[in-house]
Amino acid sequence: MLDKALEILKQYFGYSDFKPGQKEVILSVLEKRDTIGIMPTGSGKSLCFQIPALIFPGVTIVVSPLIALMKDQVDNLVSKNISATFINSSLSIEESNARIAGLSSGLYKMVYVAPERLSNPYFINDLKNIDISLFAIDEAHCISEWGHDFRPSYTKIRTSIDRICECKIKSPIVTLTATA
């Protein structure tokens, strides 16, 4: 698996080797273990779910707190010919529905959503028939009730994932943050 991960790292992202901590997180995720990565800003945390997403057969759902961050990540992936999108409040209902339809038809490898979207019962229902191979929780420090970044919807992520996967083999979860 490490050889495939290195191949993807070079082919899509242009790096010849992993930064400290990346390889361990990626290998843990590829072994389908729930994993937490606490790594400094600029250490390439996003690659810790993007590389497994390209190896696993299904879709990766990425929970991200900021619309601008989602857009930047998706634009970067699309520029590398990686099929990714976001579904958030910046879209019209028609565009959201079109992207959900694309998700259902296997058009995307990665879909970025806000934690609030992931707790929406209609969206949960849409995801129940999707082959989800990985859930990635970016900026996981938003779970902490101690800080100003706290988002109550982050505390509901596990329940939402359980409802999405209730009749399937549970997909692994990777959580990443620089602020823990």
Sequence and secondary structure as in RCSB ss.txt:
>XXXX:A:sequence
MLDKALEILKQYFGYSDFKPGQKEVILSVLEKRDTIGIMPTGSGKSLCFQIPALIFPGVTIVVSPLIALMKDQVD
NLVSKNISATFINSSLSIEESNARIAGLSSGLYKMVYVAPERLSNPYFINDLKNIDISLFAIDEAHCISEWGHDF
RPSYTKIRTSIDRICECKIKSPIVTLTATA
>XXXX:A:secstr
 HHHHHHHHHHHH  SS  TTHHHHHHHHHTT  EEEE  TTS TTHHHHHHHHHSSSEEEEE S HHHHHHHHH
HHHHTT  EEEESTTS HHHHHHHHHHHHTT  SEEEE HHHHT HHHHHHHTTS EEEEEESSGGGG TTSTT 
 GGGGGHHHHHHHHTTTS    EEEEES  
